[in-house]
Amino acid sequence: MMGIPQPAFYIFKCQQSAPPGMPKPSCVSQNNPESQELMQHMSQVLMQKGIIGTVQPIQTSCLNRCQQGPVILVEPGHTMYVGLTKDKITRIIEEHIIGGNVVSEYVIADEMWGEPVPPSAMAR
Ligand code: FES
């Protein structure tokens, strides 16, 4: 039986913006006008490529790597991309999402993205 297919990917885009005047860095920033257009750009590229639906863009709040924003997290794969621009997002869609190859230049540094701690090791 053919069911409704799962999405192939979810792309979580951090849309957190710090309140005006706050020195804290954030993925959407008044100091970086392009950062305010990245979510819309990502959705447009997914639509242009005809892959929206099997690829679901999701707006999230903080993903806890604010110093390196703008960031996205691609699932499955647990791939965190940092320091994003429109051009970098287009390339990630073309090469990773469609092409199947992680764009390693834009992936967060290993020391900032160590192996996860299994909840079973932490649970009380
Ligand atoms: S504001 Fe985007 S990761 Fe924290």
Backbone and ligand atoms as CSV (ligand in chain L), in Angstrom:
chain,resi,resn,atom,element,x,y,z
A,1,MET,N,N,0.840,-1.202,0.000
A,1,MET,CA,C,0.000,0.000,0.000
A,1,MET,C,C,0.871,1.247,0.000
A,2,MET,N,N,0.526,2.200,-0.838
A,2,MET,CA,C,1.259,3.464,-0.892
A,2,MET,C,C,0.670,4.451,0.111
A,3,GLY,N,N,1.430,4.792,1.113
A,3,GLY,CA,C,0.966,5.791,2.066
A,3,GLY,C,C,1.425,7.172,1.663
A,4,ILE,N,N,1.207,8.108,2.516
A,4,ILE,CA,C,1.695,9.473,2.305
A,4,ILE,C,C,3.182,9.490,2.641
A,5,PRO,N,N,4.039,9.904,1.708
A,5,PRO,CA,C,5.482,9.825,1.983
A,5,PRO,C,C,5.926,10.789,3.082
A,6,GLN,N,N,6.882,10.348,3.857
A,6,GLN,CA,C,7.550,11.233,4.822
A,6,GLN,C,C,8.298,12.316,4.065
A,7,PRO,N,N,8.535,13.468,4.689
A,7,PRO,CA,C,9.489,14.404,4.100
A,7,PRO,C,C,10.873,13.757,4.050
A,8,ALA,N,N,11.635,14.094,3.008
A,8,ALA,CA,C,13.014,13.613,2.928
A,8,ALA,C,C,13.904,14.395,3.896
A,9,PHE,N,N,13.621,15.687,4.036
A,9,PHE,CA,C,14.420,16.545,4.915
A,9,PHE,C,C,13.521,17.555,5.621
A,10,TYR,N,N,13.925,17.891,6.825
A,10,TYR,CA,C,13.455,19.095,7.508
A,10,TYR,C,C,14.642,20.038,7.593
A,11,ILE,N,N,14.419,21.308,7.268
A,11,ILE,CA,C,15.471,22.311,7.459
A,11,ILE,C,C,14.979,23.307,8.498
A,12,PHE,N,N,15.625,23.279,9.653
A,12,PHE,CA,C,15.264,24.177,10.753
A,12,PHE,C,C,16.074,25.456,10.626
A,13,LYS,N,N,15.372,26.569,10.448
A,13,LYS,CA,C,16.030,27.871,10.301
A,13,LYS,C,C,15.794,28.667,11.577
A,14,CYS,N,N,16.867,29.015,12.257
A,14,CYS,CA,C,16.733,29.830,13.472
A,14,CYS,C,C,16.284,31.232,13.082
A,15,GLN,N,N,15.158,31.642,13.635
A,15,GLN,CA,C,14.599,32.964,13.336
A,15,GLN,C,C,14.642,33.881,14.560
A,16,GLN,N,N,15.477,33.511,15.512
A,16,GLN,CA,C,15.571,34.318,16.726
A,16,GLN,C,C,16.215,35.667,16.422
A,17,SER,N,N,15.609,36.744,16.924
A,17,SER,CA,C,16.260,38.049,16.840
A,17,SER,C,C,16.364,38.618,18.245
A,18,ALA,N,N,17.513,39.176,18.547
A,18,ALA,CA,C,17.700,39.814,19.850
A,18,ALA,C,C,16.909,41.115,19.854
A,19,PRO,N,N,16.381,41.506,21.000
A,19,PRO,CA,C,15.674,42.789,21.062
A,19,PRO,C,C,16.621,43.931,20.674
A,20,PRO,N,N,16.080,45.010,20.061
A,20,PRO,CA,C,16.927,46.136,19.671
A,20,PRO,C,C,17.758,46.627,20.855
A,21,GLY,N,N,19.022,46.940,20.593
A,21,GLY,CA,C,19.884,47.444,21.655
A,21,GLY,C,C,20.581,46.364,22.458
A,22,MET,N,N,20.168,45.109,22.261
A,22,MET,CA,C,20.824,44.005,22.980
A,22,MET,C,C,22.131,43.661,22.283
A,23,PRO,N,N,23.221,43.567,23.052
A,23,PRO,CA,C,24.493,43.236,22.417
A,23,PRO,C,C,24.605,41.761,22.015
A,24,LYS,N,N,23.715,40.930,22.538
A,24,LYS,CA,C,23.789,39.488,22.262
A,24,LYS,C,C,23.628,39.212,20.769
A,25,PRO,N,N,24.493,38.371,20.197
A,25,PRO,CA,C,24.324,38.042,18.783
A,25,PRO,C,C,23.086,37.180,18.572
A,26,SER,N,N,22.500,37.295,17.391
A,26,SER,CA,C,21.336,36.473,17.077
A,26,SER,C,C,21.300,36.225,15.577
A,27,CYS,N,N,20.573,35.194,15.192
A,27,CYS,CA,C,20.573,34.778,13.784
A,27,CYS,C,C,19.873,35.772,12.873
A,28,VAL,N,N,18.870,36.462,13.392
A,28,VAL,CA,C,18.229,37.528,12.628
A,28,VAL,C,C,18.585,38.823,13.346
A,29,SER,N,N,19.278,39.703,12.630
A,29,SER,CA,C,19.845,40.873,13.295
A,29,SER,C,C,19.586,42.141,12.495
A,30,GLN,N,N,19.339,43.210,13.237
A,30,GLN,CA,C,19.173,44.515,12.580
A,30,GLN,C,C,20.466,44.977,11.924
A,31,ASN,N,N,21.582,44.505,12.439
A,31,ASN,CA,C,22.884,44.909,11.881
A,31,ASN,C,C,23.222,44.156,10.598
A,32,ASN,N,N,22.435,43.165,10.268
A,32,ASN,CA,C,22.721,42.336,9.093
A,32,ASN,C,C,21.429,42.175,8.297
A,33,PRO,N,N,21.154,43.145,7.393
A,33,PRO,CA,C,19.868,43.122,6.667
A,33,PRO,C,C,19.622,41.803,5.932
A,34,GLU,N,N,20.672,41.204,5.383
A,34,GLU,CA,C,20.483,39.940,4.657
A,34,GLU,C,C,19.936,38.854,5.591
A,35,SER,N,N,20.295,38.930,6.871
A,35,SER,CA,C,19.843,37.897,7.821
A,35,SER,C,C,18.323,37.893,7.944
A,36,GLN,N,N,17.688,39.005,7.633
A,36,GLN,CA,C,16.230,39.103,7.756
A,36,GLN,C,C,15.519,38.483,6.555
A,37,GLU,N,N,16.278,38.162,5.514
A,37,GLU,CA,C,15.673,37.668,4.268
A,37,GLU,C,C,15.964,36.200,4.004
A,38,LEU,N,N,16.670,35.556,4.924
A,38,LEU,CA,C,17.152,34.206,4.627
A,38,LEU,C,C,16.036,33.165,4.633
A,39,MET,N,N,15.094,33.298,5.557
A,39,MET,CA,C,13.992,32.318,5.620
A,39,MET,C,C,13.178,32.365,4.331
A,40,GLN,N,N,12.860,33.588,3.898
A,40,GLN,CA,C,12.084,33.743,2.676
A,40,GLN,C,C,12.873,33.237,1.463
A,41,HIS,N,N,14.152,33.532,1.451
A,41,HIS,CA,C,15.003,33.066,0.356
A,41,HIS,C,C,15.013,31.536,0.292
A,42,MET,N,N,15.170,30.908,1.444
A,42,MET,CA,C,15.213,29.443,1.485
A,42,MET,C,C,13.910,28.860,0.943
A,43,SER,N,N,12.781,29.394,1.382
A,43,SER,CA,C,11.491,28.885,0.908
A,43,SER,C,C,11.336,29.101,-0.594
A,44,GLN,N,N,11.796,30.257,-1.082
A,44,GLN,CA,C,11.688,30.537,-2.520
A,44,GLN,C,C,12.517,29.561,-3.345
A,45,VAL,N,N,13.722,29.294,-2.901
A,45,VAL,CA,C,14.573,28.368,-3.659
A,45,VAL,C,C,13.951,26.974,-3.652
A,46,LEU,N,N,13.429,26.544,-2.505
A,46,LEU,CA,C,12.791,25.220,-2.439
A,46,LEU,C,C,11.596,25.153,-3.386
A,47,MET,N,N,10.841,26.235,-3.469
A,47,MET,CA,C,9.696,26.268,-4.384
A,47,MET,C,C,10.151,26.265,-5.834
A,48,GLN,N,N,11.149,27.086,-6.135
A,48,GLN,CA,C,11.662,27.161,-7.512
A,48,GLN,C,C,12.164,25.805,-7.982
A,49,LYS,N,N,12.770,25.066,-7.067
A,49,LYS,CA,C,13.319,23.755,-7.434
A,49,LYS,C,C,12.232,22.683,-7.443
A,50,GLY,N,N,11.036,23.035,-6.959
A,50,GLY,CA,C,9.918,22.080,-6.970
A,50,GLY,C,C,10.011,21.015,-5.892
A,51,ILE,N,N,10.748,21.305,-4.813
A,51,ILE,CA,C,10.980,20.268,-3.801
A,51,ILE,C,C,10.359,20.606,-2.449
A,52,ILE,N,N,9.559,21.673,-2.418
A,52,ILE,CA,C,8.912,22.000,-1.159
A,52,ILE,C,C,7.876,20.910,-0.903
A,53,GLY,N,N,7.760,20.453,0.310
A,53,GLY,CA,C,6.873,19.320,0.602
A,53,GLY,C,C,7.709,18.139,0.992
A,54,THR,N,N,8.529,17.682,0.052
A,54,THR,CA,C,9.461,16.619,0.447
A,54,THR,C,C,10.616,17.214,1.252
A,55,VAL,N,N,10.794,18.519,1.128
A,55,VAL,CA,C,11.717,19.247,2.002
A,55,VAL,C,C,10.877,20.282,2.749
A,56,GLN,N,N,10.885,20.196,4.067
A,56,GLN,CA,C,10.058,21.092,4.865
A,56,GLN,C,C,10.906,22.120,5.589
A,57,PRO,N,N,10.771,23.404,5.210
A,57,PRO,CA,C,11.459,24.446,5.960
A,57,PRO,C,C,10.684,24.756,7.233
A,58,ILE,N,N,11.376,24.800,8.347
A,58,ILE,CA,C,10.741,25.026,9.656
A,58,ILE,C,C,11.414,26.220,10.328
A,59,GLN,N,N,10.622,27.189,10.754
A,59,GLN,CA,C,11.163,28.313,11.524
A,59,GLN,C,C,11.270,27.897,12.983
A,60,THR,N,N,12.422,28.140,13.561
A,60,THR,CA,C,12.574,27.823,14.982
A,60,THR,C,C,13.076,29.051,15.735
A,61,SER,N,N,13.026,28.957,17.044
A,61,SER,CA,C,13.730,29.935,17.864
A,61,SER,C,C,15.165,29.438,18.022
A,62,CYS,N,N,15.838,29.929,19.042
A,62,CYS,CA,C,17.290,29.743,19.165
A,62,CYS,C,C,17.709,28.273,19.145
A,63,LEU,N,N,18.739,27.981,18.356
A,63,LEU,CA,C,19.309,26.633,18.292
A,63,LEU,C,C,20.616,26.549,19.080
A,64,ASN,N,N,20.903,27.581,19.840
A,64,ASN,CA,C,21.985,27.550,20.825
A,64,ASN,C,C,23.399,27.615,20.229
A,65,ARG,N,N,23.498,28.183,19.055
A,65,ARG,CA,C,24.829,28.453,18.488
A,65,ARG,C,C,24.839,29.896,17.951
A,66,CYS,N,N,24.313,30.797,18.774
A,66,CYS,CA,C,24.051,32.186,18.370
A,66,CYS,C,C,25.290,32.926,17.861
A,67,GLN,N,N,26.441,32.640,18.473
A,67,GLN,CA,C,27.673,33.352,18.081
A,67,GLN,C,C,28.003,33.114,16.619
A,68,GLN,N,N,27.463,32.035,16.061
A,68,GLN,CA,C,27.853,31.650,14.708
A,68,GLN,C,C,26.736,31.821,13.691
A,69,GLY,N,N,25.702,32.545,14.100
A,69,GLY,CA,C,24.550,32.711,13.230
A,69,GLY,C,C,24.865,33.529,11.997
A,70,PRO,N,N,23.966,33.536,11.052
A,70,PRO,CA,C,22.730,32.753,10.964
A,70,PRO,C,C,23.010,31.257,10.776
A,71,VAL,N,N,22.207,30.427,11.428
A,71,VAL,CA,C,22.413,28.982,11.349
A,71,VAL,C,C,21.157,28.279,10.830
A,72,ILE,N,N,21.374,27.097,10.236
A,72,ILE,CA,C,20.284,26.148,9.972
A,72,ILE,C,C,20.736,24.762,10.423
A,73,LEU,N,N,19.754,23.938,10.756
A,73,LEU,CA,C,20.013,22.545,11.102
A,73,LEU,C,C,19.244,21.676,10.113
A,74,VAL,N,N,19.954,20.774,9.451
A,74,VAL,CA,C,19.339,19.882,8.467
A,74,VAL,C,C,19.163,18.507,9.105
A,75,GLU,N,N,17.927,18.023,9.044
A,75,GLU,CA,C,17.611,16.669,9.513
A,75,GLU,C,C,16.932,15.896,8.393
A,76,PRO,N,N,17.230,14.593,8.232
A,76,PRO,CA,C,18.168,13.830,9.039
A,76,PRO,C,C,19.623,14.199,8.730
A,77,GLY,N,N,20.494,13.805,9.620
A,77,GLY,CA,C,21.915,14.029,9.456
A,77,GLY,C,C,22.498,14.880,10.564
A,78,HIS,N,N,21.605,15.684,11.228
A,78,HIS,CA,C,22.081,16.490,12.345
A,78,HIS,C,C,23.179,17.447,11.881
A,79,THR,N,N,23.010,17.998,10.671
A,79,THR,CA,C,24.041,18.854,10.088
A,79,THR,C,C,23.747,20.310,10.416
A,80,MET,N,N,24.659,20.954,11.139
A,80,MET,CA,C,24.508,22.356,11.521
A,80,MET,C,C,25.373,23.208,10.595
A,81,TYR,N,N,24.698,24.111,9.870
A,81,TYR,CA,C,25.406,25.055,8.999
A,81,TYR,C,C,25.402,26.425,9.651
A,82,VAL,N,N,26.531,27.131,9.563
A,82,VAL,CA,C,26.684,28.406,10.280
A,82,VAL,C,C,27.168,29.518,9.334
A,83,GLY,N,N,26.997,30.740,9.811
A,83,GLY,CA,C,27.498,31.906,9.074
A,83,GLY,C,C,26.835,32.058,7.715
A,84,LEU,N,N,25.525,31.857,7.650
A,84,LEU,CA,C,24.868,31.712,6.346
A,84,LEU,C,C,24.522,33.042,5.678
A,85,THR,N,N,24.485,32.965,4.367
A,85,THR,CA,C,24.040,34.035,3.477
A,85,THR,C,C,23.059,33.397,2.487
A,86,LYS,N,N,22.434,34.223,1.652
A,86,LYS,CA,C,21.538,33.676,0.628
A,86,LYS,C,C,22.287,32.710,-0.299
A,87,ASP,N,N,23.461,33.130,-0.740
A,87,ASP,CA,C,24.219,32.286,-1.673
A,87,ASP,C,C,24.594,30.945,-1.052
A,88,LYS,N,N,24.948,30.976,0.217
A,88,LYS,CA,C,25.319,29.719,0.882
A,88,LYS,C,C,24.103,28.810,1.018
A,89,ILE,N,N,22.951,29.378,1.324
A,89,ILE,CA,C,21.735,28.567,1.448
A,89,ILE,C,C,21.375,27.940,0.099
A,90,THR,N,N,21.498,28.711,-0.972
A,90,THR,CA,C,21.225,28.154,-2.309
A,90,THR,C,C,22.151,26.976,-2.587
A,91,ARG,N,N,23.398,27.145,-2.240
A,91,ARG,CA,C,24.376,26.068,-2.490
A,91,ARG,C,C,24.073,24.832,-1.654
A,92,ILE,N,N,23.660,25.034,-0.408
A,92,ILE,CA,C,23.306,23.900,0.465
A,92,ILE,C,C,22.115,23.146,-0.124
A,93,ILE,N,N,21.136,23.865,-0.642
A,93,ILE,CA,C,19.969,23.200,-1.240
A,93,ILE,C,C,20.400,22.408,-2.476
A,94,GLU,N,N,21.227,23.019,-3.312
A,94,GLU,CA,C,21.629,22.339,-4.547
A,94,GLU,C,C,22.545,21.150,-4.267
A,95,GLU,N,N,23.523,21.346,-3.410
A,95,GLU,CA,C,24.559,20.305,-3.257
A,95,GLU,C,C,24.225,19.262,-2.197
A,96,HIS,N,N,23.613,19.704,-1.087
A,96,HIS,CA,C,23.312,18.751,-0.008
A,96,HIS,C,C,21.915,18.158,-0.184
A,97,ILE,N,N,20.915,19.031,-0.234
A,97,ILE,CA,C,19.530,18.559,-0.233
A,97,ILE,C,C,19.199,17.818,-1.537
A,98,ILE,N,N,19.620,18.373,-2.658
A,98,ILE,CA,C,19.344,17.710,-3.938
A,98,ILE,C,C,20.477,16.753,-4.297
A,99,GLY,N,N,21.716,17.224,-4.133
A,99,GLY,CA,C,22.861,16.434,-4.608
A,99,GLY,C,C,23.308,15.340,-3.650
A,100,GLY,N,N,22.958,15.481,-2.372
A,100,GLY,CA,C,23.329,14.431,-1.428
A,100,GLY,C,C,24.718,14.577,-0.827
A,101,ASN,N,N,25.375,15.723,-1.077
A,101,ASN,CA,C,26.720,15.925,-0.535
A,101,ASN,C,C,26.724,17.101,0.428
A,102,VAL,N,N,27.104,16.837,1.672
A,102,VAL,CA,C,27.194,17.897,2.679
A,102,VAL,C,C,28.206,18.943,2.203
A,103,VAL,N,N,27.851,20.223,2.372
A,103,VAL,CA,C,28.763,21.318,1.984
A,103,VAL,C,C,29.657,21.606,3.185
A,104,SER,N,N,30.781,20.909,3.262
A,104,SER,CA,C,31.560,20.905,4.500
A,104,SER,C,C,32.123,22.282,4.857
A,105,GLU,N,N,32.336,23.141,3.845
A,105,GLU,CA,C,32.862,24.487,4.146
A,105,GLU,C,C,31.972,25.282,5.091
A,106,TYR,N,N,30.692,25.016,5.077
A,106,TYR,CA,C,29.754,25.821,5.862
A,106,TYR,C,C,29.292,25.110,7.133
A,107,VAL,N,N,29.795,23.897,7.346
A,107,VAL,CA,C,29.393,23.133,8.537
A,107,VAL,C,C,30.119,23.684,9.759
A,108,ILE,N,N,29.423,23.683,10.883
A,108,ILE,CA,C,29.991,24.132,12.153
A,108,ILE,C,C,31.270,23.342,12.472
A,109,ALA,N,N,32.219,24.009,13.142
A,109,ALA,CA,C,33.483,23.355,13.509
A,109,ALA,C,C,33.228,22.204,14.480
A,110,ASP,N,N,34.024,21.153,14.356
A,110,ASP,CA,C,33.856,19.962,15.203
A,110,ASP,C,C,33.845,20.301,16.691
A,111,GLU,N,N,34.731,21.237,17.093
A,111,GLU,CA,C,34.827,21.525,18.539
A,111,GLU,C,C,33.584,22.238,19.065
A,112,MET,N,N,32.783,22.775,18.155
A,112,MET,CA,C,31.530,23.412,18.562
A,112,MET,C,C,30.336,22.461,18.423
A,113,TRP,N,N,30.601,21.237,17.986
A,113,TRP,CA,C,29.502,20.312,17.658
A,113,TRP,C,C,29.968,18.885,17.940
A,114,GLY,N,N,30.321,18.677,19.227
A,114,GLY,CA,C,30.815,17.360,19.632
A,114,GLY,C,C,29.722,16.313,19.619
A,115,GLU,N,N,30.121,15.096,19.854
A,115,GLU,CA,C,29.162,13.984,19.891
A,115,GLU,C,C,28.075,14.257,20.936
A,116,PRO,N,N,26.829,13.938,20.625
A,116,PRO,CA,C,25.764,14.158,21.609
A,116,PRO,C,C,25.908,13.234,22.817
A,117,VAL,N,N,25.405,13.702,23.949
A,117,VAL,CA,C,25.338,12.877,25.164
A,117,VAL,C,C,23.999,12.149,25.141
A,118,PRO,N,N,24.014,10.828,25.159
A,118,PRO,CA,C,22.732,10.110,25.103
A,118,PRO,C,C,21.881,10.419,26.334
A,119,PRO,N,N,20.614,10.704,26.143
A,119,PRO,CA,C,19.742,10.957,27.300
A,119,PRO,C,C,19.795,9.818,28.319
A,120,SER,N,N,20.004,8.603,27.857
A,120,SER,CA,C,20.041,7.457,28.798
A,120,SER,C,C,21.221,7.583,29.759
A,121,ALA,N,N,22.272,8.325,29.341
A,121,ALA,CA,C,23.439,8.525,30.201
A,121,ALA,C,C,23.217,9.644,31.215
A,122,MET,N,N,22.199,10.454,30.988
A,122,MET,CA,C,21.960,11.614,31.844
A,122,MET,C,C,20.720,11.471,32.722
A,123,ALA,N,N,19.823,10.602,32.289
A,123,ALA,CA,C,18.511,10.531,32.948
A,123,ALA,C,C,18.652,10.140,34.416
A,124,ARG,N,N,17.910,10.808,35.276
A,124,ARG,CA,C,17.899,10.485,36.704
A,124,ARG,C,C,16.889,9.392,36.986
L,1,FES,S1,S,19.842,33.023,17.855
L,1,FES,FE1,FE,20.076,31.514,16.335
L,1,FES,S2,S,21.154,29.980,17.355
L,1,FES,FE2,FE,20.696,31.371,18.927
